[in-house]
Amino acid sequence: MTPNEKTIATFESRMRQMILRFQELRKENNDLYAMLEKNERDIKELQARLDQRQHDYDSLKMAKMIEITDGDLEGAKERLSKLIRDVNKCIAILSDEEQ
């Protein structure tokens, strides 16, 4: 085998190895992109579910606060008045902080 033939054989061998490695890396890259897309879809779905649950919780909490039974009208008025006072205090505190 002449030196040129040996060099060409070595070059061909290394090219085959490089092509195989490239194919492995391309497959791994595709797998990682697929995994990333799946994770992003899962995150969006979970975020939507979290938002819905938060909305449901807020609605239930508000319904419980406003729930009025026959004998609890005064209690409901007191709770609403307390909530209004709390909101007014928060607004006053925030106004003081801005100044």
ABEGO torsion letter per residue (X at the ends): XBAAAAAAAAAAAAAAAAAAAAAAAAAAAAAAAAAAAAAAAAAAAAAAAAAAAAAAAAAAAAAAAABBBAAAAAAAAAAAAAAAAAAAAAAAAAAAAAX
